[in-house]
Amino acid sequence: MSFSCEYCEKEFSLHGNLLKHQKTTKYCIKLQKEKTNQIIVNCNLFKCEYCYKEFTTKNNINRHYETCLKKYKKR
């Protein structure tokens, strides 16, 4: 049995992988917003407080903070 994303039609072997994809894949989140004017799956985007770039996971934004140029310019 496979699970298909209703927004981008990508196939997944596990339902959990589909849900993670819908929460963290930027192009799929964008398609969700375009098709429904809202994000269907509960998704928290993390925004850099210095350059306002958005990230889908806390780990990604923490890694970004190590190299954010605007952060170092504000010091």
FITORLO-256742 format. One record per residue (C-alpha): residue in three letters; x, z, y. Coordinates in Angstrom, 2 decimals. Example, Ala and Ser with C-alpha at 12.3 -4.5 7.8 and 13.67 -1.06 7.14 Angstrom:
<recs>
+------+---------+---------+---------+
! type !    east !      up !   north !
+------+---------+---------+---------+
!  Ala !   12.30 !    7.80 !   -4.50 !
!  Ser !   13.67 !    7.14 !   -1.06 !
+------+---------+---------+---------+
</recs>
This chain:
<recs>
+------+---------+---------+---------+
! type !    east !      up !   north !
+------+---------+---------+---------+
!  Met !    0.00 !    0.00 !    0.00 !
!  Ser !    1.30 !   -0.82 !    3.46 !
!  Phe !    0.20 !    0.32 !    6.90 !
!  Ser !    0.00 !   -2.13 !    9.77 !
!  Cys !    0.27 !   -1.23 !   13.45 !
!  Glu !   -2.92 !   -2.36 !   15.14 !
!  Tyr !   -1.05 !   -3.11 !   18.39 !
!  Cys !    2.07 !   -5.04 !   17.34 !
!  Glu !    1.19 !   -5.79 !   13.68 !
!  Lys !    4.45 !   -4.37 !   12.31 !
!  Glu !    4.18 !   -3.23 !    8.67 !
!  Phe !    5.17 !    0.21 !    7.32 !
!  Ser !    5.29 !    1.60 !    3.81 !
!  Leu !    4.35 !    5.14 !    4.90 !
!  His !    1.59 !    6.26 !    7.25 !
!  Gly !    3.96 !    8.79 !    8.86 !
!  Asn !    6.38 !    6.03 !    9.78 !
!  Leu !    3.54 !    4.11 !   11.43 !
!  Leu !    2.57 !    7.16 !   13.50 !
!  Lys !    6.17 !    7.78 !   14.58 !
!  His !    6.49 !    4.10 !   15.52 !
!  Gln !    3.36 !    4.28 !   17.67 !
!  Lys !    4.62 !    7.41 !   19.44 !
!  Thr !    8.23 !    6.38 !   20.09 !
!  Thr !    8.57 !    2.60 !   20.24 !
!  Lys !    8.48 !    1.48 !   23.86 !
!  Tyr !    7.13 !   -2.01 !   23.26 !
!  Cys !    4.31 !   -0.60 !   21.13 !
!  Ile !    3.48 !    2.05 !   23.74 !
!  Lys !    3.35 !   -0.73 !   26.35 !
!  Leu !    0.97 !   -2.74 !   24.15 !
!  Gln !   -1.22 !    0.34 !   23.67 !
!  Lys !   -1.49 !    0.79 !   27.43 !
!  Glu !   -2.29 !   -2.90 !   27.98 !
!  Lys !   -4.95 !   -3.07 !   25.29 !
!  Thr !   -6.72 !    0.23 !   25.95 !
!  Asn !   -5.55 !    1.55 !   29.36 !
!  Gln !   -4.34 !    4.65 !   27.51 !
!  Ile !   -1.94 !    5.63 !   24.78 !
!  Ile !   -3.95 !    6.21 !   21.61 !
!  Val !   -1.44 !    8.33 !   19.74 !
!  Asn !   -0.41 !   11.52 !   21.54 !
!  Cys !    2.84 !   10.49 !   23.18 !
!  Asn !    4.92 !   12.55 !   25.58 !
!  Leu !    7.35 !   10.49 !   27.59 !
!  Phe !   10.36 !   12.35 !   28.95 !
!  Lys !   11.39 !   11.27 !   32.45 !
!  Cys !   14.89 !   11.70 !   33.86 !
!  Glu !   14.66 !   13.92 !   36.93 !
!  Tyr !   17.48 !   11.96 !   38.61 !
!  Cys !   16.82 !    8.26 !   37.97 !
!  Tyr !   13.22 !    8.52 !   36.61 !
!  Lys !   13.95 !    6.46 !   33.51 !
!  Glu !   11.53 !    7.25 !   30.67 !
!  Phe !   12.45 !    8.21 !   27.10 !
!  Thr !   10.31 !    8.67 !   24.04 !
!  Thr !   12.24 !   11.53 !   22.45 !
!  Lys !   13.87 !   14.67 !   23.80 !
!  Asn !   17.08 !   13.81 !   21.97 !
!  Asn !   17.31 !   10.47 !   23.79 !
!  Ile !   16.85 !   12.01 !   27.24 !
!  Asn !   19.42 !   14.71 !   26.49 !
!  Arg !   21.92 !   12.01 !   25.53 !
!  His !   21.03 !   10.10 !   28.71 !
!  Tyr !   21.73 !   13.15 !   30.90 !
!  Glu !   25.35 !   13.07 !   29.73 !
!  Thr !   25.83 !    9.65 !   31.35 !
!  Cys !   23.19 !    9.41 !   34.11 !
!  Leu !   25.05 !    8.08 !   37.15 !
!  Lys !   22.50 !    9.32 !   39.69 !
!  Lys !   22.87 !   12.83 !   38.28 !
!  Tyr !   26.58 !   12.81 !   39.07 !
!  Lys !   26.07 !   11.27 !   42.52 !
!  Lys !   23.78 !   14.16 !   43.50 !
!  Arg !   26.45 !   16.77 !   42.79 !
+------+---------+---------+---------+
</recs>
